[in-house]
Amino acid sequence: MKRISPHLAYRDKGIPDLVPPDEVLIVEIWLRGFVQERKVHVP
C-alpha cells in the first residue's frame, strides 16, 4: 500500500462526490510482469 499526500493528488479541490478536499489517497499497486532490459549500441 502506498500513501499519496494531497499536494501530489487532488489538493484542496478534490473530486465532488468522490474524493474530499485535502484527502490522503491510499493505493495498492500490483506488479503484473517484467520488461527485459535491452542494450542499445550507440556508435
N, CA, C and O atoms as a GROMACS GRO file, in nm:
protein
  172
    1MET      N    1   0.085  -0.118   0.000
    1MET     CA    2   0.000   0.000   0.000
    1MET      C    3   0.089   0.124   0.000
    1MET      O    4   0.196   0.126   0.061
    2LYS      N    5   0.044   0.224  -0.068
    2LYS     CA    6   0.119   0.349  -0.079
    2LYS      C    7   0.027   0.465  -0.044
    2LYS      O    8  -0.089   0.467  -0.086
    3ARG      N    9   0.077   0.559   0.032
    3ARG     CA   10   0.001   0.679   0.068
    3ARG      C   11   0.045   0.795  -0.020
    3ARG      O   12   0.165   0.820  -0.036
    4ILE      N   13  -0.050   0.865  -0.078
    4ILE     CA   14  -0.022   0.980  -0.162
    4ILE      C   15  -0.082   1.103  -0.095
    4ILE      O   16  -0.203   1.112  -0.077
    5SER      N   17   0.005   1.197  -0.059
    5SER     CA   18  -0.042   1.315   0.014
    5SER      C   19  -0.122   1.407  -0.080
    5SER      O   20  -0.106   1.401  -0.202
    6PRO      N   21  -0.206   1.492  -0.022
    6PRO     CA   22  -0.293   1.579  -0.102
    6PRO      C   23  -0.218   1.669  -0.200
    6PRO      O   24  -0.269   1.697  -0.309
    7HIS      N   25  -0.098   1.715  -0.164
    7HIS     CA   26  -0.027   1.807  -0.255
    7HIS      C   27   0.018   1.737  -0.383
    7HIS      O   28   0.051   1.803  -0.481
    8LEU      N   29   0.021   1.602  -0.384
    8LEU     CA   30   0.055   1.528  -0.504
    8LEU      C   31  -0.069   1.472  -0.575
    8LEU      O   32  -0.060   1.422  -0.687
    9ALA      N   33  -0.183   1.482  -0.510
    9ALA     CA   34  -0.305   1.425  -0.568
    9ALA      C   35  -0.402   1.535  -0.611
    9ALA      O   36  -0.376   1.606  -0.709
   10TYR      N   37  -0.512   1.550  -0.539
   10TYR     CA   38  -0.618   1.642  -0.582
   10TYR      C   39  -0.620   1.775  -0.505
   10TYR      O   40  -0.707   1.859  -0.527
   11ARG      N   41  -0.523   1.791  -0.415
   11ARG     CA   42  -0.509   1.915  -0.337
   11ARG      C   43  -0.637   1.955  -0.266
   11ARG      O   44  -0.708   1.869  -0.214
   12ASP      N   45  -0.666   2.084  -0.264
   12ASP     CA   46  -0.785   2.133  -0.193
   12ASP      C   47  -0.910   2.128  -0.279
   12ASP      O   48  -1.018   2.166  -0.233
   13LYS      N   49  -0.897   2.081  -0.403
   13LYS     CA   50  -1.013   2.074  -0.492
   13LYS      C   51  -1.091   1.945  -0.473
   13LYS      O   52  -1.214   1.947  -0.467
   14GLY      N   53  -1.021   1.833  -0.463
   14GLY     CA   54  -1.088   1.705  -0.454
   14GLY      C   55  -1.164   1.674  -0.583
   14GLY      O   56  -1.141   1.738  -0.686
   15ILE      N   57  -1.252   1.578  -0.576
   15ILE     CA   58  -1.343   1.546  -0.686
   15ILE      C   59  -1.482   1.538  -0.624
   15ILE      O   60  -1.506   1.451  -0.540
   16PRO      N   61  -1.572   1.627  -0.662
   16PRO     CA   62  -1.705   1.629  -0.600
   16PRO      C   63  -1.770   1.491  -0.599
   16PRO      O   64  -1.770   1.420  -0.700
   17ASP      N   65  -1.826   1.454  -0.484
   17ASP     CA   66  -1.897   1.328  -0.461
   17ASP      C   67  -1.808   1.204  -0.474
   17ASP      O   68  -1.859   1.093  -0.480
   18LEU      N   69  -1.675   1.222  -0.479
   18LEU     CA   70  -1.586   1.106  -0.491
   18LEU      C   71  -1.467   1.116  -0.396
   18LEU      O   72  -1.446   1.026  -0.314
   19VAL      N   73  -1.389   1.224  -0.406
   19VAL     CA   74  -1.271   1.243  -0.322
   19VAL      C   75  -1.284   1.378  -0.251
   19VAL      O   76  -1.290   1.482  -0.317
   20PRO      N   77  -1.289   1.378  -0.117
   20PRO     CA   78  -1.297   1.504  -0.043
   20PRO      C   79  -1.171   1.588  -0.060
   20PRO      O   80  -1.065   1.533  -0.090
   21PRO      N   81  -1.180   1.720  -0.040
   21PRO     CA   82  -1.062   1.807  -0.047
   21PRO      C   83  -0.957   1.766   0.057
   21PRO      O   84  -0.991   1.720   0.165
   22ASP      N   85  -0.830   1.783   0.023
   22ASP     CA   86  -0.717   1.756   0.112
   22ASP      C   87  -0.716   1.614   0.168
   22ASP      O   88  -0.673   1.593   0.281
   23GLU      N   89  -0.762   1.518   0.091
   23GLU     CA   90  -0.766   1.378   0.135
   23GLU      C   91  -0.636   1.307   0.100
   23GLU      O   92  -0.580   1.327  -0.008
   24VAL      N   93  -0.587   1.223   0.190
   24VAL     CA   94  -0.472   1.138   0.163
   24VAL      C   95  -0.524   1.015   0.090
   24VAL      O   96  -0.616   0.948   0.138
   25LEU      N   97  -0.467   0.986  -0.027
   25LEU     CA   98  -0.509   0.870  -0.104
   25LEU      C   99  -0.423   0.750  -0.065
   25LEU      O  100  -0.302   0.764  -0.048
   26ILE      N  101  -0.486   0.635  -0.051
   26ILE     CA  102  -0.414   0.511  -0.023
   26ILE      C  103  -0.439   0.419  -0.141
   26ILE      O  104  -0.554   0.384  -0.170
   27VAL      N  105  -0.331   0.379  -0.208
   27VAL     CA  106  -0.344   0.297  -0.328
   27VAL      C  107  -0.268   0.166  -0.309
   27VAL      O  108  -0.173   0.158  -0.232
   28GLU      N  109  -0.313   0.064  -0.380
   28GLU     CA  110  -0.246  -0.065  -0.381
   28GLU      C  111  -0.194  -0.088  -0.522
   28GLU      O  112  -0.269  -0.074  -0.619
   29ILE      N  113  -0.067  -0.122  -0.534
   29ILE     CA  114  -0.004  -0.139  -0.664
   29ILE      C  115   0.034  -0.286  -0.681
   29ILE      O  116   0.098  -0.346  -0.594
   30TRP      N  117  -0.005  -0.344  -0.795
   30TRP     CA  118   0.027  -0.483  -0.826
   30TRP      C  119   0.126  -0.488  -0.941
   30TRP      O  120   0.108  -0.420  -1.042
   31LEU      N  121   0.230  -0.567  -0.926
   31LEU     CA  122   0.327  -0.588  -1.032
   31LEU      C  123   0.276  -0.703  -1.119
   31LEU      O  124   0.258  -0.814  -1.070
   32ARG      N  125   0.254  -0.676  -1.246
   32ARG     CA  126   0.200  -0.777  -1.337
   32ARG      C  127   0.306  -0.847  -1.419
   32ARG      O  128   0.280  -0.954  -1.474
   33GLY      N  129   0.423  -0.790  -1.428
   33GLY     CA  130   0.528  -0.855  -1.506
   33GLY      C  131   0.652  -0.768  -1.514
   33GLY      O  132   0.657  -0.658  -1.459
   34PHE      N  133   0.752  -0.822  -1.584
   34PHE     CA  134   0.878  -0.752  -1.602
   34PHE      C  135   0.901  -0.728  -1.751
   34PHE      O  136   0.857  -0.806  -1.835
   35VAL      N  137   0.969  -0.622  -1.783
   35VAL     CA  138   1.013  -0.596  -1.919
   35VAL      C  139   1.164  -0.612  -1.918
   35VAL      O  140   1.234  -0.550  -1.838
   36GLN      N  141   1.214  -0.696  -2.007
   36GLN     CA  142   1.358  -0.719  -2.010
   36GLN      C  143   1.430  -0.595  -2.063
   36GLN      O  144   1.383  -0.525  -2.152
   37GLU      N  145   1.546  -0.572  -2.003
   37GLU     CA  146   1.629  -0.459  -2.045
   37GLU      C  147   1.693  -0.490  -2.180
   37GLU      O  148   1.745  -0.600  -2.202
   38ARG      N  149   1.690  -0.394  -2.268
   38ARG     CA  150   1.756  -0.407  -2.397
   38ARG      C  151   1.878  -0.316  -2.401
   38ARG      O  152   1.870  -0.198  -2.364
   39LYS      N  153   1.988  -0.370  -2.444
   39LYS     CA  154   2.109  -0.288  -2.454
   39LYS      C  155   2.112  -0.223  -2.591
   39LYS      O  156   2.095  -0.289  -2.693
   40VAL      N  157   2.133  -0.093  -2.591
   40VAL     CA  158   2.134  -0.015  -2.715
   40VAL      C  159   2.279   0.021  -2.745
   40VAL      O  160   2.350   0.076  -2.661
   41HIS      N  161   2.321  -0.010  -2.867
   41HIS     CA  162   2.456   0.025  -2.909
   41HIS      C  163   2.456   0.163  -2.973
   41HIS      O  164   2.387   0.186  -3.073
   42VAL      N  165   2.532   0.255  -2.916
   42VAL     CA  166   2.542   0.390  -2.970
   42VAL      C  167   2.684   0.405  -3.026
   42VAL      O  168   2.782   0.398  -2.952
   43PRO      N  169   2.694   0.425  -3.158
   43PRO     CA  170   2.829   0.437  -3.220
   43PRO      C  171   2.901   0.565  -3.179
   43PRO      O  172   3.014   0.589  -3.222
   0.00000   0.00000   0.00000
